[in-house]
């Protein structure tokens, strides 16, 4: 797995952390996250991304998003201190269409670079 962390200062004065990861195996990635799913799937404006809260005893709020395509094993996990901070962090997130990451995919057409996520 290849991964990168970054931290972002939020308008609330808090910080959110973003963990970007590229997995070698889509099914392993999906199972890793789905085993810890801690609530209903989040409502997205895009159908190529799967998003949901994750249970983690070391994190106050944690949400994972990943592409639904088996040949696109990329994910981002967001850590925030509160629901408000998570909403702010999700508004900052821009996930490019997978075709911009690996060339034009047969399942990818016209999906926006940024999108709305309804967090509780």
C-alpha positions in Angstrom: 0.0 0.0 0.0 1.1 3.5 -0.8 -0.2 6.2 1.5 0.1 9.9 2.5 -1.2 11.9 5.4 -1.9 15.6 5.5 -3.5 18.0 8.0 -5.8 20.9 7.2 -6.8 23.8 9.4 -10.6 24.2 9.4 -12.6 27.4 9.7 -13.7 26.2 13.2 -10.1 26.5 14.4 -9.7 22.8 14.6 -7.7 20.5 12.4 -8.8 17.6 10.2 -6.4 14.9 9.0 -6.7 13.2 5.5 -5.1 9.8 4.8 -4.9 9.0 1.1 -4.1 5.4 0.2 -3.6 3.3 -2.8 -4.1 -0.4 -2.2 -2.7 -3.4 -4.2 -6.0 -5.3 -3.9 -9.5 -3.8 -4.1 -11.2 -6.5 -2.2 -8.8 -6.3 0.7 -9.3 -2.6 0.8 -13.1 -2.9 0.8 -13.1 -5.6 3.5 -10.7 -3.6 5.7 -13.0 -0.6 5.7 -16.4 -2.4 5.6 -15.5 -4.5 8.6 -15.3 -1.3 10.7 -18.3 0.5 9.2 -20.0 2.4 12.0 -23.2 3.7 10.4 -25.3 4.0 7.3 -23.6 4.9 4.0 -23.3 8.7 3.4 -25.4 10.3 0.7 -23.3 11.5 -2.2 -23.9 13.3 -5.4 -21.7 10.8 -7.2 -22.3 7.1 -7.6 -18.7 6.1 -8.3 -17.7 6.7 -4.7 -18.6 4.8 -1.6 -18.6 6.7 1.7 -19.4 5.8 5.3 -18.4 6.5 8.9 -15.9 4.1 10.5 -15.6 3.0 14.1 -12.2 3.7 15.6 -11.6 3.9 19.3 -8.7 6.3 18.6 -10.7 8.8 16.5 -13.6 11.0 17.5 -15.0 11.1 13.9 -13.7 9.0 11.0 -15.1 8.7 7.5 -13.8 6.7 4.6 -14.4 7.2 0.9 -13.3 5.0 -1.9 -13.9 4.4 -5.6 -16.5 1.6 -6.3 -14.5 0.3 -9.2 -12.5 -2.9 -8.6 -9.6 -1.6 -10.8 -9.3 1.6 -8.8 -8.2 0.7 -5.3 -7.8 4.3 -4.0 -9.3 5.6 -0.7 -9.2 8.6 1.5 -9.9 8.5 5.3 -10.8 11.7 7.1 -10.4 12.2 10.8 -12.1 15.1 12.6 -12.9 16.2 16.2 -16.6 16.7 15.8 -19.6 16.4 13.4 -19.2 20.1 12.5 -15.5 19.6 11.8 -16.2 16.5 9.7 -18.7 18.5 7.6 -16.2 21.2 7.1 -13.5 18.7 6.1 -15.8 16.9 3.7 -16.6 20.2 2.0 -12.8 20.7 1.4 -12.4 17.3 -0.2 -12.2 17.2 -4.0 -12.0 13.7 -5.5 -11.1 13.7 -9.2 -12.9 11.3 -11.5 -10.9 8.0 -11.6 -10.3 8.5 -15.3 -8.0 11.5 -14.4 -6.0 9.1 -12.2 -5.6 6.2 -14.6 -6.7 7.3 -18.1 -10.3 7.2 -19.4 -12.2 4.3 -17.8 -15.0 2.5 -19.6 -17.3 3.1 -16.6 -16.4 6.8 -16.1 -18.1 9.4 -18.1 -18.9 12.9 -16.9 -18.5 13.0 -13.1 -17.7 16.3 -11.3 -14.3 16.8 -9.5 -16.0 18.0 -6.3 -19.3 17.0 -4.9 -21.6 17.3 -1.9 -21.5 14.8 0.9 -24.4 14.7 3.4 -22.8 14.0 6.8 -25.4 13.3 9.5 
